[in-house]
Amino acid sequence: MFDIVTIGHFAIDFIKPLGETRLRKRVGGPPTYVSLSAKKLGSSVSVISKVGEDFPVRYILWLKRQGVDLSGLKICKFSRTTSFVIEYRSDGGRDMFLRNKAPPIHIEDLPFSLEAKAIHISPIIGEVSADLIREASNLTPTLTLDPQGLLRHFDDKGRVSLHGVENLDFLKHIRIFKSSEREIKVLAGRENTIEALKKVREYGVEIAISTMGDKGVLLSFNNKIFSVPAAKPKIAVDPTGAGDAFIGAFLAEYIRGENPLWCACVGVAASSFLIEKVGPRGFRSKRDVHRRAMEVYEKALTIG
């Protein structure tokens, strides 16, 4: 049994950090950032994903060296790996363009013997269905979701935009929900983040989380709302994968029985280290993360 299994596409990201003109090619996608973040905190991690024949062998070898189990990775013939161009703007936002799209992940792709303390589902191009979410809920006591890829639509140039989802019944199978501030507002159809968190919890979600960049995190559980401030990085270089790093660290603590508020502080700390470098190279030791998390924990507030 693994501690944490992530389901969703790996990606090849072409990142243009703020102030730079050239694109930097990096391995990305939730399986990368969630797994590495949790692994650094001592969790055993595995992924269920699909890539194309263009997925570099060096990425596979590097991920294995980091301790990520890739037995659930399928390399699809005559297919391309999901890839994005990601350009950061001076206002803190980003523009994303889809370059290629890997095949979807089906229920049949779930290993028959799959067991995990937590399964995190995080589609990036709608590659996971509601049926798969329902099936995965039978394989773990803790099913978590980042819905980003369920909300994304692409124009003829590949530009990413967000659209709501008509049927939210899949949330009934989710124990922990994590989303960016913009995405949770779109999904819940609410202009206020706290109201959006409440809407998500109406479906039986135990813990709902909204990550808000340098504004920190809002966390809802036990009918309370908590505000967790952002941890200040030494230098902010590349925020790609910060939300995934957050939930990876959160889950690594949660499956050990830690309080969700502390888990969120650890998540904030882990993501703050990540953004100090381009791509998935900024992860730090458990000791470093916990030290920074303690500073955050002392500033967390109950706001509702």
Secondary structure, 3 states (H helix, E strand, C coil): CEEEEEECCCEEEEEECCCCCCCEEEEECHHHHHHHHHHHCCCCEEEEEEEECCCCHHHHHHHHHCCEEEEEEEEECCCCCCEEEEEECCCCCEEEEEEECCCCCCHHHCCCCCCEEEEEECCCCCCCCHHHHHHHCCCCCCEEECCHHHHEEECCCCEEEECCCCCCHHHHHCCEEEEEHHHHHHHHCCCCHHHHHHHHHCCCCCEEEEECHHHCEEEEECCEEEEECCCCCCCCCCCCCHHHHHHHHHHHHHCCCCCHHHHHHHHHHHHHHHCCCCCCCCCCCHHHHHHHHHHHHCCCEECC
